[in-house]
Amino acid sequence: MAPPFITFEGIDGCGKSTQLRLLASELRLRGREVVTTREPGGTPLGARVRELLLDAREQVDPLAELLLYAADRAQHVRQLVRPALDSGRVVLCDRYADATVAYQGAGRGFPASLIDEVVALATDGLRPDLTLVFDLPVEESRQRAAQRARRGGEIQDRIDAEEIAFHHRVREAYLRIAAAEPHRVRVIDASASVEEVHAHVVRVVTPLLKL
């Protein structure tokens, strides 16, 4: 059986990146070869695109934003994700095509037909076997982001700085995706403790990996 491609989605501050790292460690302890990556930024080209997209000082036109994310994904799929899967490794990815549906589709207001065309072109038809949506109220995500900034002196990125209504639209879009594709997308309550969320993730992933 081909190794699975698992994506981690959710609004900023939901803890998905932490959960990806925890699952990767768990799978490696169980003897699985794992590649962890992210969008944007999973390739050298993507890392440079990420800097442009998230720089709060940049004035990025919404269409340019959509196409830059697509360019990053096209490079990512062809240079890293598909080769890793073809070599028998599990791939865990922090954001993928659902993020475009949520952020550029619902968040920016681009029509679904355009989003579908851009996603299909960039992904070359590669879909995740499982997507975990870490759901968190927007107000709590904002509090977490503020706490993280205070602790680490992080500068708010361009997406974080969007108005709260934008983040509500993104969250609602993720929940609609999950409702429309329950066979692929599972919603994880991200308001629980890190340990509880990890345990939930392992329960969801175990049948797919036959651990």
Helices and strands as residue ranges (DSSP letters): E 5-9, H 16-29, E 34-38, H 44-54, H 62-76, I 77-81, H 82-86, E 90-94, H 97-99, I 100-107, H 112-123, E 130-135, H 138-152, H 164-180, E 185-189, H 194-209
